[in-house]
Amino acid sequence: MTVGTRRRTRSLVAKLALATLLAALALSLLSSAYVIASDWTAYRAETSEQMDRLQRLVDPPAAEAAFQLSENQADSIVQGLLVFDEIRRVEILDDFGNTLAEDTREGEGKAADWTLWLFGDLQVHERELTHPGVRGNVQGVGQLRVELDPEVLARVFVGRLQTGVITSVTQAVTVSVVVVLLFYILMLRPMLHISRAVADTDPNQPAQWPMPRLGHHENDELGALGRSLDRLLRAFQEGLDARDGARAELKALNAELEQRVEERTRQLEQEKAETERAMAQVDEASRELERSNRLVVESIRYARRIQTAMLPDKHALDAHMDEVQIFWEPLHLVGGDYFWVESIEGHSVLVVTDCTGHGVPGAFITMVVASALDRILHEHRLLEPAAILREMDRLVRSRLRQDGQDSDSDDGLEAAVCVYQPEKHKLLYAGVGLPLILDQDGEVEEIRGVRGGLGYRSLEPAQPADHEIAVEPGMEFFLITDGVHDHVGGEPPRLFGRRRLRRVLADKSGRDLSAKIDALVRELEDHRDGEPRRDDMTLVAFRPLARQ
């Protein structure tokens, strides 16, 4: 390689020519990329729209198949959808999550990463299948799940783009070559002359540089550039003379700056040491707080074990009940909700209470209530709901010393009591603040107790009354605290409410109590949609044995 060639490849003008070529290529490729991106977006939109139309088309027969649990009909729909090359797998599920029919087209193996990057988010399409219920309401009966083959989508997309991309790249290369040639003829060659003249200039005598002749470029920008360089080099000669003085001033300034940096460094080191001492104190305080918090949490966990151990076994009523299900979920580790089920003298006693507050304060009140209830049932032998509630009001006031005017405590509870008399097929209910909900063949109604509370110093003693209900075969009863229906969710935020609770219970009628409670809990969680619960939750559901 000659010296002239080496200089040419290292010159600024050669770099400018290369940059121009790359810029032209980049712009052309960006244009092609825009076309590809636009076509990719349009193709994705077409695919999504096609799948939406196809799912809407097969929705009625698929919903009918899921409703009838017809595997043959579901399989026919699956095979019909697999006719489309883009569809790789189809599955129809019933509302229990069981597969009615499914099939998968044999593919070419695992999809490549680039096909998943292009069309991975379009791979799975799911649609909820609905069907009119016996009461005219629309209910979910299953799910249609369609999975597309990214390899097929990518193959069709690449086929659409091949011609356009090849043409675009060819045009880009042609335009780039023409631009480079014009750039060389009009600009690069005269600039090389100027570059060689500057390279041959003696750095110690810049004013004596060999200014090149530019011919027809004398009156354009390149001529102006040559004249500007001449003025610049002459001025540079004057600048050399001022350089030495500037160096001396710069040296003095550097010395001053170094001194300032050293002083600031010492200050920062002192501040760092003080910060480290402060952080050490914070770490020690944090560790102490963590130890204290651990002790508190361990104490509360032990309190939960105690509270849980105080709760009765739901199987205590198996002699007179077809099914008993209990959902008890404190807001924290312990809570202010409490329930009691027991068989006494051939009668089934069910009690639900919602004490003041939640967490540890509420749990303390439940212990008072549990002690009072044990005394009422086993010492006083009271089996009338209203009498049980009146005696509980008296005992709670007495044990919390709220029966005097000078008491600082003002705590209490809401409660509901049911006593089932199997020999008479009769249920007695009384409540203060808490209702009784009954379901008979899908007809759900609510029996409300009296307003007020038990035990509160600021409230007058409640006067509950017994409600007598003739129990028919299949009747179901629910005792709840307000934490069940006071879930907040939606936009704008609203309470779930007792009316919606009764509607959910009516919609789930006919299921066993365990499944009904599970469905209700899911409805509450869906309503909250991430919002935190605000209170303890207790739900006692029972179905007395049918008459013999």
C-alpha positions in Angstrom: 0.0 0.0 0.0 1.5 3.4 -1.1 1.8 6.4 1.2 -0.8 8.3 -1.0 -3.3 5.4 -0.6 -2.7 5.2 3.1 -3.3 9.0 3.4 -6.5 8.8 1.3 -8.0 6.0 3.4 -7.3 7.9 6.6 -8.5 11.3 5.4 -11.6 13.0 6.7 -13.1 13.3 3.2 -12.9 9.5 2.7 -14.8 9.1 6.0 -17.4 11.6 4.8 -17.9 9.7 1.6 -18.3 6.4 3.5 -20.7 8.1 5.9 -22.8 9.4 3.0 -23.0 5.9 1.5 -24.0 4.4 4.9 -26.6 7.2 5.5 -28.2 6.6 2.1 -28.3 2.8 2.7 -29.7 3.4 6.2 -32.4 5.7 5.0 -33.4 3.2 2.3 -33.3 0.3 4.8 -35.4 2.3 7.3 -38.0 2.9 4.6 -38.0 -0.8 3.9 -38.3 -1.5 7.6 -41.2 0.9 7.8 -43.0 -0.9 5.0 -42.3 -4.3 6.7 -43.5 -3.0 10.1 -46.7 -1.5 8.5 -47.4 -4.8 6.7 -46.6 -6.8 9.9 -49.1 -4.6 11.8 -51.7 -4.9 9.1 -51.2 -8.7 8.9 -51.5 -9.1 12.7 -54.7 -7.0 12.7 -56.1 -9.1 9.9 -55.2 -12.3 11.7 -56.8 -11.1 15.0 -60.0 -10.0 13.2 -60.2 -13.3 11.3 -59.9 -15.3 14.5 -62.5 -13.1 16.2 -65.0 -13.6 13.4 -64.2 -17.3 13.4 -64.7 -17.6 17.1 -68.0 -15.7 17.0 -69.1 -18.0 14.1 -68.5 -21.2 16.1 -69.5 -19.7 19.5 -73.2 -20.8 19.4 -72.6 -24.5 18.5 -69.6 -24.7 20.8 -71.6 -23.2 23.7 -74.4 -25.7 22.9 -71.9 -28.5 23.0 -70.5 -27.4 26.3 -74.0 -26.9 27.7 -75.1 -30.4 26.6 -71.6 -31.8 27.5 -71.7 -33.4 24.0 -68.2 -34.7 23.2 -69.2 -35.7 19.6 -70.5 -32.3 18.8 -67.5 -30.6 20.4 -65.1 -32.9 18.5 -66.9 -32.0 15.2 -66.3 -28.3 15.9 -62.7 -28.9 16.8 -62.0 -30.9 13.5 -63.8 -28.1 11.6 -61.5 -25.4 13.0 -58.4 -27.5 12.3 -59.2 -27.1 8.5 -57.5 -23.7 8.7 -53.7 -24.0 8.2 -53.0 -21.2 10.7 -54.7 -23.2 13.6 -52.5 -25.7 15.3 -54.6 -26.7 18.3 -58.2 -26.4 19.4 -59.7 -27.3 22.8 -63.3 -27.0 24.2 -63.7 -27.1 28.0 -66.9 -27.3 30.1 -67.6 -24.9 33.0 -65.8 -27.3 35.4 -62.5 -27.0 33.5 -62.8 -30.5 32.0 -61.8 -31.1 28.3 -64.8 -32.1 26.1 -62.7 -32.3 22.9 -59.3 -31.3 21.7 -56.9 -32.0 18.9 -53.5 -30.8 17.7 -52.2 -30.5 14.2 -48.8 -32.2 13.8 -46.3 -29.4 13.3 -42.7 -29.2 12.4 -41.5 -29.1 16.0 -40.9 -26.3 18.4 -41.5 -22.8 16.9 -38.4 -20.7 16.2 -37.7 -17.8 18.5 -38.1 -15.2 15.8 -41.6 -16.5 14.9 -42.6 -16.4 18.6 -41.3 -12.8 18.7 -43.4 -11.8 15.7 -46.6 -13.7 16.5 -46.2 -15.2 19.9 -48.8 -12.9 21.5 -51.4 -14.0 18.8 -50.8 -17.7 19.5 -53.6 -18.3 22.0 -57.2 -17.1 21.6 -59.6 -17.9 24.4 -63.4 -17.2 24.4 -65.8 -17.7 27.2 -68.8 -19.8 26.1 -72.2 -18.7 27.5 -75.7 -20.2 27.3 -79.1 -19.0 28.4 -80.0 -20.6 31.8 -83.3 -22.1 32.8 -84.4 -18.7 34.2 -83.3 -16.8 31.1 -80.1 -15.5 32.6 -76.9 -15.9 30.6 -74.4 -18.2 32.3 -70.9 -19.4 31.5 -70.9 -23.0 30.3 -67.3 -23.5 29.2 -64.4 -22.1 27.2 -63.2 -22.3 23.6 -59.4 -22.2 23.3 -57.7 -21.9 19.9 -53.9 -21.9 19.4 -52.3 -20.6 16.2 -49.1 -21.9 14.7 -46.5 -19.1 14.7 -44.5 -21.0 12.0 -47.4 -20.9 9.5 -48.1 -17.2 10.3 -44.5 -16.3 9.8 -44.3 -18.3 6.5 -47.3 -16.5 5.1 -46.0 -13.1 6.3 -42.5 -13.7 4.8 -44.1 -14.8 1.5 -46.0 -11.5 1.3 -42.8 -9.4 1.9 -40.2 -11.1 -0.3 -40.9 -9.2 -3.5 -41.2 -5.8 -1.8 -38.1 -6.2 0.3 -35.9 -7.3 -2.6 -37.1 -4.3 -4.7 -36.5 -1.9 -1.8 -33.0 -3.1 -1.2 -32.1 -3.0 -4.9 -33.3 0.6 -5.1 -31.4 1.5 -1.9 -28.1 0.1 -3.3 -28.6 1.9 -6.7 -29.3 5.2 -5.1 -26.4 4.9 -2.7 -23.9 4.2 -5.6 -25.2 7.2 -7.6 -24.9 9.4 -4.5 -21.3 8.3 -3.8 -20.2 9.0 -7.4 -21.7 12.4 -7.4 -20.2 13.1 -4.0 -16.7 12.1 -5.3 -16.9 14.1 -8.5 -18.4 17.3 -7.0 -16.9 17.4 -3.5 -14.4 14.6 -2.7 -11.8 15.2 -5.3 -11.3 19.0 -4.7 -11.4 18.4 -1.0 -8.5 15.9 -1.4 -6.5 18.6 -3.0 -7.1 20.9 0.0 -6.4 18.0 2.4 -3.0 17.3 0.7 -2.1 21.0 0.8 -2.9 21.1 4.5 -0.9 17.9 5.2 2.2 19.3 3.5 2.1 22.5 5.6 5.0 23.0 8.1 3.4 23.2 11.6 6.0 25.8 12.6 5.2 28.0 9.6 1.5 27.6 8.9 1.2 30.9 7.1 3.4 29.5 4.2 1.2 26.6 3.3 0.9 25.7 -0.4 -2.7 26.9 -1.2 -4.1 24.7 -4.0 -5.7 26.0 -7.2 -9.4 24.8 -7.3 -10.2 25.8 -10.9 -14.0 26.3 -11.3 -14.5 25.9 -7.6 -12.9 29.3 -6.9 -16.3 31.0 -6.6 -18.2 28.3 -4.7 -18.1 27.0 -1.1 -14.9 25.0 -1.7 -13.2 28.2 -2.9 -14.4 30.0 0.2 -13.1 27.1 2.3 -9.6 27.5 0.7 -9.6 31.2 1.5 -10.9 30.6 5.0 -8.1 28.1 5.6 -5.5 30.7 4.4 -6.9 33.2 6.9 -7.1 30.6 9.6 -3.4 29.5 9.1 -2.2 33.0 9.2 -4.2 33.7 12.4 -2.8 30.4 13.8 0.7 31.8 13.5 -0.4 34.6 15.8 -1.9 32.2 18.2 1.3 30.2 18.5 2.9 33.3 20.0 0.2 33.6 22.6 0.3 29.9 23.5 3.3 30.0 25.9 1.6 32.7 28.0 -1.6 30.7 28.2 0.3 27.6 29.3 1.8 29.5 32.2 -1.6 30.7 33.3 -3.1 27.3 32.9 -0.3 25.7 35.1 -1.0 28.2 37.9 -4.8 27.5 37.6 -4.2 23.7 37.8 -2.1 24.1 40.9 -4.9 26.2 42.5 -7.6 23.6 41.5 -5.5 20.7 42.9 -5.3 22.4 46.2 -9.1 23.0 46.3 -9.7 19.3 45.3 -7.5 18.1 48.2 -9.4 20.3 50.7 -12.8 19.1 49.4 -11.6 15.5 49.5 -10.7 15.8 53.2 -14.2 17.3 53.9 -15.9 14.5 52.0 -13.9 11.9 53.9 -15.0 13.4 57.2 -18.6 13.5 56.1 -18.4 9.9 54.9 -17.1 8.8 58.3 -20.0 10.6 60.1 -22.5 9.1 57.6 -21.2 5.6 58.3 -21.5 6.1 62.0 -25.1 7.3 61.6 -25.9 4.3 59.3 -24.5 1.9 61.8 -26.9 3.4 64.4 -29.8 3.1 62.0 -28.9 -0.6 61.3 -28.8 -1.4 65.0 -32.2 0.3 65.5 -33.6 -1.6 62.5 -32.3 -4.9 63.9 -33.9 -4.1 67.3 -37.2 -3.2 65.6 -37.1 -6.5 63.6 -36.6 -8.5 66.8 -39.5 -6.7 68.5 -41.7 -7.2 65.4 -40.8 -10.9 65.3 -41.8 -11.3 69.0 -45.1 -9.5 68.3 -45.9 -11.7 65.3 -45.0 -14.9 67.1 -47.3 -13.8 70.0 -50.1 -13.1 67.5 -49.6 -16.4 65.8 -49.8 -18.2 69.1 -53.0 -16.2 69.8 -54.4 -17.5 66.5 -53.7 -21.1 67.6 -55.5 -20.4 70.8 -58.5 -18.7 69.0 -58.6 -21.5 66.4 -58.6 -24.1 69.2 -61.6 -22.4 70.8 -63.7 -22.8 67.6 -66.0 -25.9 67.6 -66.0 -28.7 65.1 -68.6 -28.4 62.4 -69.2 -32.1 62.6 -70.8 -31.7 66.0 -74.2 -31.3 64.3 -73.9 -34.3 62.0 -76.8 -36.1 63.8 -79.3 -33.5 62.7 -77.7 -31.8 59.7 -77.3 -33.0 56.1 -74.4 -30.7 55.6 -72.6 -27.9 57.6 -70.0 -25.7 56.0 -68.1 -22.9 57.7 -65.9 -20.2 56.2 -64.0 -18.3 58.8 -61.3 -15.9 57.7 -59.9 -13.1 60.0 -58.6 -10.0 58.4 -55.4 -10.4 60.3 -53.9 -13.5 62.0 -56.7 -13.2 64.7 -60.0 -11.5 64.4 -63.2 -10.3 66.0 -65.6 -12.8 64.3 -66.6 -15.9 66.2 -68.9 -18.8 65.7 -70.3 -21.7 67.8 -72.0 -25.0 66.7 -73.1 -27.6 69.3 -75.8 -30.2 69.9 -77.5 -29.7 73.2 -80.4 -31.9 74.5 -81.2 -33.0 71.0 -81.2 -29.4 69.6 -78.6 -28.0 67.2 -77.4 -24.6 68.3 -75.6 -22.3 65.8 -74.2 -18.9 66.8 -72.3 -16.2 64.7 -70.9 -13.1 66.3 -69.1 -10.0 65.0 -67.2 -8.3 67.8 -65.9 -4.7 68.0 -62.9 -4.2 65.7 -60.6 -6.9 64.3 -57.1 -8.2 64.9 -55.9 -8.5 68.5 -58.6 -6.2 70.1 -61.4 -8.1 68.4 -59.9 -11.4 69.4 -60.0 -10.4 73.0 -63.7 -9.6 72.8 -64.3 -13.1 71.2 -62.8 -14.7 74.3 -65.2 -12.8 76.5 -68.1 -13.9 74.1 -67.0 -17.5 74.1 -66.8 -17.6 77.9 -70.3 -16.0 78.2 -71.8 -18.3 75.6 -70.4 -21.4 77.3 -72.0 -20.2 80.6 -75.4 -19.4 78.9 -75.6 -22.8 77.2 -74.2 -25.1 79.8 -75.0 -23.4 83.1 -78.1 -21.4 82.4 -79.3 -24.1 79.9 -81.0 -21.5 77.7 -82.1 -22.8 74.3 -84.3 -19.9 73.0 -82.3 -17.6 70.6 -83.8 -14.3 71.9 -83.1 -15.4 75.6 -79.5 -16.4 74.6 -78.9 -12.9 73.1 -80.4 -11.0 76.0 -78.3 -13.0 78.5 -75.2 -12.5 76.4 -75.8 -8.7 76.4 -76.0 -8.8 80.2 -72.9 -10.9 80.6 -70.7 -8.9 78.2 -71.7 -5.7 79.8 -70.9 -7.2 83.2 -67.6 -8.8 82.3 -66.3 -5.6 80.5 -67.6 -3.5 83.4 -69.8 -1.6 81.0 -72.9 -1.7 83.2 -71.7 1.3 85.2 -71.7 4.9 84.1 -68.0 5.5 84.9 -66.7 2.8 82.6 -64.2 3.8 79.9 -65.0 0.7 77.8 -67.7 0.8 75.1 -67.3 -2.5 73.2 -69.7 -5.1 72.1 -70.8 -7.3 69.3 -73.6 -8.1 66.8 -74.9 -11.7 66.9 -77.3 -14.1 65.3 -78.5 -17.4 67.0 -80.3 -20.4 65.4 -81.7 -23.3 67.3 -82.9 -26.3 65.2 -85.5 -28.6 66.8 -85.4 -31.8 64.7 -88.3 -33.5 66.3 -90.6 -30.6 65.3 -88.7 -29.7 62.0 -88.6 -26.2 63.3 -85.8 -23.5 63.3 -85.8 -20.7 65.8 -83.8 -17.6 64.9 -83.1 -14.3 66.6 -80.5 -11.7 65.7 -79.1 -8.3 66.7 -77.5 -6.6 63.7 -76.9 -9.9 61.8 -79.5 -11.5 59.5 -80.5 -15.1 58.6 -80.6 -15.9 54.9 -82.5 -18.9 53.7 -82.7 -20.6 50.3 -85.6 -22.8 49.3 -85.3 -24.2 45.7 -83.5 -21.0 44.5 -85.9 -18.6 46.3 -83.6 -16.6 48.6 -84.9 -14.4 51.3 -83.5 -12.6 54.2 -84.8 -12.4 57.8 -83.4 -9.5 59.6 -82.9 -9.2 63.4 -83.3 -6.0 65.4 -80.9 -3.1 65.0 -78.3 -2.3 67.6 -75.7 -4.3 69.4 -74.9 -6.3 72.5 -72.8 -5.2 75.4 -72.2 -1.6 74.3 -72.3 0.9 77.2 -73.6 3.7 74.9 -76.6 1.6 73.6 -79.8 0.6 75.2 -80.2 -3.2 75.8 -81.5 -4.8 72.6 -84.9 -6.5 72.6 -84.5 -9.4 70.1 -87.5 -11.6 69.2 -87.6 -15.3 68.1 -88.6 -16.0 64.5 -90.0 -19.5 63.9 -89.4 -21.2 60.5 -90.9 -24.5 59.4 -88.0 -26.4 57.9 -88.8 -28.1 54.5 -86.6 -30.7 52.9 -83.7 -29.1 51.0 -83.9 -25.7 52.7 -80.5 -24.1 53.3 -79.6 -21.4 55.8 -76.8 -18.9 56.0 -75.5 -16.9 59.0 -73.0 -14.2 57.9 -71.1 -11.2 59.4 -71.0 -7.9 57.5 -67.4 -8.6 56.4 -68.9 -11.0 53.8 -70.9 -8.4 51.9 -68.9 -5.3 52.7 -66.3 -5.9 50.0 -65.4 -2.8 48.0 -64.6 -2.9 44.3 -65.5 -1.8 40.9 -65.2 1.7 39.3 -66.4 3.8 40.9 -65.8 1.7 44.1 -69.0 0.2 45.6 -70.0 -2.3 48.3 -70.8 -5.8 47.1 -74.0 -5.5 49.2 -76.6 -8.0 50.6 -78.8 -7.8 47.5 -76.0 -9.0 45.3 -75.1 -11.6 47.9 -78.6 -13.1 47.7 -78.5 -13.0 43.9 -75.2 -15.0 43.9 -76.7 -17.6 46.3 -79.8 -17.9 44.1 -77.6 -18.3 41.0 -75.6 -21.1 42.7 -78.7 -22.9 44.1 -78.6 -26.6 43.7 -74.9 -27.1 44.4 -73.6 -28.5 47.6 -72.8 -26.0 50.3 -69.0 -26.3 49.9 -69.2 -25.5 46.2 -71.6 -22.7 46.8 -69.3 -21.1 49.4 -66.3 -21.5 47.1 -68.2 -19.8 44.3 -69.3 -17.0 46.5 -65.7 -16.4 47.7 -64.5 -16.2 44.1 -67.3 -13.7 43.3 -66.1 -11.5 46.2 -62.5 -11.7 45.1 -63.4 -10.8 41.5 -65.5 -7.9 42.8 -62.5 -6.5 44.8 -60.2 -6.9 41.8 -57.1 -6.4 43.9 -58.6 -4.1 46.5 -57.7 -5.3 50.1 -60.4 -6.7 52.4 -61.6 -4.4 55.2 -63.0 -6.8 57.8 -63.1 -10.3 59.2 -65.3 -12.7 57.2 -67.5 -15.5 58.7 -70.2 -17.6 56.9 -71.9 -20.6 58.5 -74.1 -22.5 56.0 -76.2 -25.5 57.0 -78.9 -27.8 55.6 -81.0 -29.8 58.1 -81.7 -33.4 57.4 -84.8 -34.1 55.4 -87.9 -35.4 57.3 -88.0 -39.1 57.9 
